[in-house]
Amino acid sequence: MEGLLTRCRALPALATCSHQLSGYVPHRFHHRAPGRGKRLVLSRMFQPQNLREDQVLSLEGRSGELTCKSQRLMLQVGLIHPASSGCYHLLPYTVRAMEKLVRVIDQEMQAIGGQKVNMPSLSPAELWRATSRWDSMGKELLKLRDRHGKEYCLGPTHEEAITALIASQQTLSYRQLPLLLYQVTRKFRDEPRPRFGLLRGREFYMKDMYTFDSSPEAAQQTYSLVCDAYSSLFDRLGLQCVKVQADVGSIGGTMSHEFQLPVDVGEDRLAVCSGCGFSANMETLDLSPTNCPACQGPLTKTKGIEVGHTFYLGTKYSSIFSAQFTNVHGKPSLAEMGCYGLGVTRILAAVIEALATEDCIRWPGLLAPYQVCLISPKKGSKEEAATELTGHLYDHITEAVPQLRGEVLLDDRTHLTIGNRLKDANKFGYPFVIIAGKRALDDPAHFEVWCQNTGEVVFLTREGVLELLSQVQVV
């Protein structure tokens, strides 16, 4: 890299940019380029932009409804668009980010033996009546009848459905256990007061895993295995989540933990002890203690957003539906169960809430909808001669850095100044913004590279840009 930078300070800056790219990724899934000569250009993207502050407030009526940073920013740059109370259109950038998140989830779940399934959203009422949750969950269930008068709910969770499925398998053997089945699907919950955008809606995406084990001891091992996978997932995303003791709520069981992302807008109140590592949701503690129940040390109070939840269910559901397996002695035994949720769309909003500035979205590198945004010179400007160089750089990146095919976007709105487009790029949060400005006319040409997640700006030749971007990890 020596000789590629125009300033002495740029070398450590490049190292800083490179540092953010490191991280373990077990597999790579490459997006195919749309074809040689065809470039992804911003002017062709379906991405409603409402970048003026006085426009975003009208999107959801009263300005007082925009109660958190992630909701405001996601509306402002066109990541989501309101459909009805608590329901949102997920627009292309958001879908790309969500698909990347799902791929990371798939990697972590399948690494511990998870098998992916897909269950119907419509869940028969008789399953929920069998567990008494048809009535106990009350108005939270979205209920409906079909033309024959048969009752259903739109599933907020799938304990009943998965347990009935396993119960239907009469030949399940202990040799097949543990069984870890998961899905990523839409969920529905009749929230009395939807708020905070994707953080608390009526329709959302969730990853839910259900495990079946041959004994309580084996189920505890599986519980720890999944919790460790959750920790690995959040570590890869660069999120400092806290695992806290939690209430079992309407799902039930004998043990539960939440994975909380500490954020001021969070609705959950947490208590954490820095001395012994104790942490809990305050709702699980008697009154509001000031000292840790484990070591009597002082507790730190904070707020958090719940992004994951795990439950050890025991035989609560398997006993109702007779979900059994044949044990080592050839006798039928009830399966020991666990269930494990991740709020997929909630994680997307939570990372923006945690990482973004007041004005600009910031993504974990693995989730950025596009990794690179190229900004060409304004039409009619002194730098216009570098426009062709921008196109050549686009082609060189997609050819020399295979993992970035489909990850590079060209801002071709040349009627706007570079400064205006850079401002937009900052709002969208592309990890790397590359500008063909005055220095692109040098010999050799130098491009201005903004490393958004570190705030560093460096000037690199084409070869320097390729070397930097070759270190980008995608899923």
N, C-alpha and C positions, 0 to 999 in steps of 0.2 A: 504493500500500500504506500510505501514511502515514495514521495514525489508526486502522488496523486492529489494531495491536499494543497490548498493555496495558503493556508494559515497554519502557524505552529500549533495553535490551540485546537485545530481540527482533529489531530491524531487522537488525543484522549477523548475528544467528543465522539469520534467514530467508535472508539472502544466502548464508550458508554452506550451508544446505539446498539452495538453488537451484543452487549451484555444482556439486553432485554430479550434477545432472540433465543438465548440458550434455554434448554428445558427438554425433558424426556418426552418423546412422542413415539409410541411403539410402531405405528403404521402411518403411511401417508396415503391420502386419497387425492389424486390430482384431478382438477377440473380441466376438461379439454378446451383448448382454444377454439373459438368459433371458426377458425380457418385462416390460413395465411393471407395476410392482406386485409382481413376484417378485424377491426379494432372495437373494443368496448368503449363507447363514447358517452359522456354524461348527458348530452342533449337527447339521446335516445332512451334514457332510463325513465321508467314510470316511477317518478319519485316526487310527489307533490311537495313543493318547497314553500314554506311560509316563514322565511328567515327574518322578517321584520317583527319586532316585538309587539307592535300594535296590531298585527294580524293574528298572531297565535292565540291571543286571548279570546277571540270570537269563535274559535273552533269548538269549544265545549260550553258556550254560553257565558255565564258569569265568570269573571276573572278569579273569583274566590274559589272556584272549583279546581283550579290548577294548584293543588296543595303540596306538590313535591317536585323536586328537580327533574327526576327521570320522566315524569309525566309531561312536564312542560317542554323539555328538550325533545322527547320522542315525537310529540305533536308538532313542534316547531320545525324540525327538519324533515318531517314526513316519513317517520318510521312506522307510525300507526295512525289510524284515522277512526274517529268514533263512529260506531254503527248504531248502537242503542245503549241504554244504561248498563255499564259494566261489560260491554262487548265491543271489541275493536277489530277493524280490518288490520291484518298484519301485512305491511307493504314489502316490496321486494328486498330492501336492505335487511329488514328484520327477519324475513324468512331465510335469507342466506346465513345470518348470524345464528338463527335457531337450528338450522340444519348442521352447522358446524358444531354447535353445542351437543346436539344429539349424537354426532359421530364420536365426540369425546366420551360421552356417556356410554355409548355402545362399547368402546374400547375398554373402559374400566369395568363394566358389567360382564362382558364376555371374558375378560382376563381372569375373573374369579368363577367362571363356569356358568354365567347367566345365559339363558336361551330366550330369544325374543318371540313374543306372541302378540296377538291383537284381538282384543275382546270387544263385543258390541257395546256401544254407548247405551242402547236401550237395555235395561235390566228388569226382568219380570218381578212384579210386586211380591209374588209368593216366596222368592228367595229372601227378600228383605223382611217379610213378615216372619219367616222362620227364625231369624236372629233378633226379632223385635225392633229392628232399626227403622222399619217403615213408619212406626209411630214415634219412636224416641228421637229421631233426627228432625221430626217436625217439619216446619216450613222450609228448612234448608234443602230438602229434596224437591227437585223439579219433577212433578208427577203429571202423567197424562194417560189417556185411554185411547186405544185404537178403535177402529170402526166396529169391532166385535165386542167392545166393552171390556177388553182385557187391559189391566192396569200395568203400567211400567213407570220407572223413573229414569231420568238421564243420569247416568252414573257419576257421582262425585268421587267414587273409589270402587274397587272391585273385589273386596274380600269374599263376598257371597258368591260371585260368579266364578272366581278361580277355584274356590273350595268345592263348589258343585262340579266343576270340570274334573278335578282330581278324583272326587268321589265316584265319578262315572267310570273311572279306569279300574276295573276289578282285578287286574293282574299286576298291579304295581308292587315291585319287590324292594326290599331293603337295599339290594345291590344298586338300584337306580337313584338312591338318595345319597347326598342331599340333592334336591331338585330346586333350581332357582329360575323362576319364570318371570319375565318382565315385559313391559310394553311402554310405549310413549304415545299417548292419545289425548284427545280433548276430554276435559272433565267439566262438570256443570255443578254449580252451587248457587242457590237462590239467596245471594247476599242481601241482607236488609238495606245496606247502604254501601253500594260499590264506590270505591274511591282509590286514589293513588294510581290511576291508570292500570298497568298490567300487574301491579302489586296486589290488588284485591279486586277481582272481577267476578263476573257470573259464569264466564266461559274461559277456559285456560288450558294450557298443555301441561301434562305432568308425566313424569316417569314413575311408574309404580311397579315394584318387584315383590313377589310373594315366594317364600321359601318353605320347603317341606323337608323335615329331618326325622331321623329314626329315634331320637332320644332328646331329653332336655339338654344334656351335655353337648351333643352334636349341634343342637339348635343355637346354643350360646356361642359355639365356635363360628357358626355361619353368621351370627349377629355381628361378632367382632370383625369378621372378614368383610362384610358389606360396609360397616362403619369405616374401616381402613380404606376401602375403595372410595368412599365419599371424601375422605380426607385427601386422598391422592388426586381426585378430581378437582377439588377446590385449590389445591396446591398448584396444579398445572395451569389453572386459570389465574393464579396470582391473587387469590382472595383469602384474606385472613379470617376464616370462619372459626367460630367457637362451638364446640360440642357441649351441650348443656343438658342436664336432667330435665325431663318434661313430663307433663301430664298425659295419660293415655287417652283421655277424651272419649269421643263416641266410638272410636275404633276398638278400644279396649286392650286387654292383655295385662301383663304384670311388670313390664319395663318399657321405658320410652326415652328417646333422646332427640333433641332438635339440633340442627346445624344452623347457627345464627350468624348473620353478617352484621357486625356492629355498625349501625348507621343511625343518625339522630332522628330520622323520620320513622324509624321502626316502631311498630305497635307493641312489640313484646318488651317487657322489662326483665333484665337479666342481672344476676348477682354472680360475681366472679371473685375468687380468692387467688391472689398472686403468689401466696405462700405455698399452699398445698395443691393448687390446681383445681380445686372444687369450682363447679359452675352449675348454675341452675336457672330455669325460668322462675321468676318470682312467684308465679301462681302455684308452684309446687311447695313453697315454703310457708310456714305458719306466720301470719302477720307480715311484718317487714323487718326481718332481723338485720342487725348491724354487724354481727360477728358470724364467721363461718361456722356452720354446725359440725364440720369435720375437724377443724383445728383451732377454733375460736379466734382465728385471726380476722382482721378487718375485711369486709366485703366491699368491692367496688361495684357501684350500680351503673348500668348502661342500658341503652336501647338497642334492639336488633330486628332485622328482617329474617324471618324463618325461610330458609331456602331448601332445607331437607328435614325429613322426620323419619325416625325408625321406631319400630314396635316389635317387642317379643310377645307373640299372641298365645303361645302354649297350644292348648287344644280347644280354645274357645269356639272356633269356627269348625274345626275338623270333627268335633264331637256332635255338633248339630247336623252336619251333612254326612256323617260317617265317612270322612275322607281317611281311608285306611291303606295300609300296606302290609305285605306279608313279611313278618320278622324272621330272624335267623333260625327260629324254632318252627317255622312254618305256620305260625299263628297270626291272626289279624291284629294289628295294632294301630292306634290313632296316630296320625302324623303330627309332629310338633311344628308350629308355624311361626313365621315372622313376616312382617310387611315393611316396605321401605319406599318412601316417596321422595321425589325431587321436583320442585316447582320449576319447570323448564322456562316458561315465559316469565315467571317471577324472577328467575336468575338473571335473565336478560335485563330486566328493569333494575334489579338490585345492583348489578355491576355498574350500570350507568349512574345510579344513585351514589355508589361508593367511590367511583373513579373519576367521574366527570367534574369539570369546573362548573361554575354557575352558567357559563355561556357555551361551553364546548363539550361534546361527547368524547369520552375516552373508553376504548375497548381493550379487554385483554387481547394480546396478540392473536391467540388461537380463534377468537370469535369475531374479529373485525370482518364486516361484510366484504370489503375489498382491502387488500394489503397496501396498494400503491395507487396514488393519484398523481398523474402527470398534468402539469399546467403549461400550456403553450403560450407564446407571446400574444399580446393583443393585436388585432388586425389594424394596420396602419401605424403601428408604433415603430420606433427605431430598431427594436429587437425582432421585428417580424421575420427577418431573414433566418432566424433560428427555428421557425415553425417546422421546417422539414426535418431538422435535427431531432425535434421532439418525437416525431413519428418514427424516425429511425431508432431512437432510444427505446420506444415502446416495443418495436419488433425485436431488438437485441435482448431486452429483458425476457420476453416471452419465449425466445429461442434458447437463450443461454441459461435461464433459471427455470427448469421445467415445472417446479412446484408452484410457480406463480402464473401459469397459464390460466386464464379466467379470473385472475386476482388483480389485474392492472386495469385501471380506468383512466381514460384520457378526457380531461375537461376541455372540450372543444368549443366552449362558449367564448369565442374570440372577440365578440362585441363588448365583453366585460374586461376591465383591467385585471392585471395579475393580482393586484391587492384585493379586489373584491372576490375573486375566485379563491384566493388563499384564505380569506375570511370564511367562506363557505366550507372549504376543506377542513378548516379547524373545527367548525361546528359538527361536521360529519364524523370526525375522529379517525380518518385514515391513518394507520401507523406511520406511513411514509408519504410525504408530499414532495414531489420533485418539480422544480421550476426551471424553465428555460428563460432566463433573464439576460441581463447585459453580459454576464460572464460566459454565456453560451456562444458569444461571438468571438471569444478568445481563441487562440490557437496553441494548444488544443482547447476544445470547448469544455467549460466547467459548468456543472449544474448545481443549483442550490437545493440542498436536501434537508428537509425538516423531519426530524425524528420526533413525532408528536408525543410519544409516551415519555420521553425524557426531556423535551423542550430544547434539545440541541439542534443547532443549524450548522451544516458543513458544506463546503464546496468541493465537488468531486468531478473527476473526468468520467467519461463513459465507463472505462474499466473499473474505476473506483466504485461507481454506482452498482455495477454488476457484482463486484466482490462483496459489497455490503449486503445486497439483497439475496445473494446466494445462501446467506445464513438464516434467512427467514424460514420459520417452521410453520407448516399448515397442516390441517387434518383433512 
